[in-house]
């Protein structure tokens, strides 16, 4: 028979060791707690000295207000603090610390010493704590402020000590922690030393300079300032251009009222703002400072206070999303074709650049030298206009404009009789442009009417294409002269962005017009794909795709958008369901819609290797001027690279004359 153990009151030292297990996982956590106390004390200079990655010594020195000698014995007492005076203060917290348990927890697993002096005292006082054994306060010599030393961390908890990593790893955590703590306090100077050598020195600086100190130097020119308000809410900071996105969130810093936090709503808003501008799986660089009334947020929901709970998380999400998205839309995001390099990198790339110059020279010689002999396998760069000219790009643009005009109440375009999927013709169901061949392509470089006044104000940064002919390179890239050099455009990526934006605009106005198939197309599916179909069906219906189950292992495609005649309905639905099992399952409605639009735009766009007629090229470039975010395809890959005249002169060694 099991023996019942009596309930016992734990000793204070054991309680503190348990608390230390929640708050103090490694030396970096000690640094966090001590530096936050220094900031709360009004320090203008904080020095952190570390030895052996924090195992041997952590010393934090500040010039703050200090601790009066009569309060010093309470420094190591559990739940003793100067930051709360009543219950209501817990819901109006503006300080970094407030629980009064950090020093007690640290002292219970280390040899700790506190030396402090207030501005009104001629003498400093010190107190020691050796694993929970606290000494009496004694007079000592010291400057105004507080110095806290922590030695032999986890000396009495060997199980915890053996989980500490190597010296370099632990110091890396400490360095990251000091940087993270310094960003929201630009008025405070921070210094970090390791084994007597200075590792980090951040003098007091303007906010922008301090924020950018968290990024590599090469990141700093590639940033956009953010500052937006919503009544009493505010977000300010900096975001990196899309090309700075990294595989991890290393360069993402989010703060709430000066406290570093990790919040899924804020990160999701940031990710949504960069949707289609970054490649999937990459994280944009950002330093964001949120200012929220303290009564509208609960910071007492996590042992280390890294997570918080907002009263209205939707407003926070919306503010961050709109602030970042508006800044991105108003900026020219076209990356440079020749990135900035060091002299060493230039030397290493010399051979590669020589080969590139030769290829470019050969290509332009073939294009503009009538006597040049082309290889027998090469295709004409600008094929003659055929009967299908303009149908893939120009006709799509005109159809979308025709539908938009009808939706806005303008004069409806003439209907087009679309061929049915079995080769016969069916009654028209989609408003369209005039018959193929009569749609007027805007002159290359001529001004194009923006869709809205707001969009017109955002066009200027990307409206760089003058009146000149473009050439197609290897049936994949378009080369166009710009005001300061040349643009190299990925025809598939740009057309994919054009398709995506026009499809998104169309679906936002309501259900897309579709054409019913005379003979429904059947697709065999698995049970998991049937479950996915139930989730995506409302989105597909909005897009004019009618798919329904006709048994336990099959679905029938009964209607499909007629203007996407490059797509095979059954093949599109089959691939959507196959890919969707990994990529679309359990997404919320907005993410699901964007996922389906991404795939539809990719499948419908012209491909690398497709020859384009001059009319199609002109139409595609004209559509580029009408859309937002034309610098990237929906998956985040760049559509356009800029090669400036200065870059060309450097490549041909024409600089310095």
Order of alpha helices (4+ residues) and beta strands (2+ residues): alpha-alpha-beta-beta-alpha-alpha-beta-beta-beta-beta-beta-alpha-alpha-beta-beta-alpha-alpha-beta-beta-beta-beta-alpha-beta-beta-beta-alpha-beta-alpha-alpha-alpha-alpha-beta-beta-beta-alpha-beta-alpha-beta-beta-alpha-alpha-alpha-beta-alpha
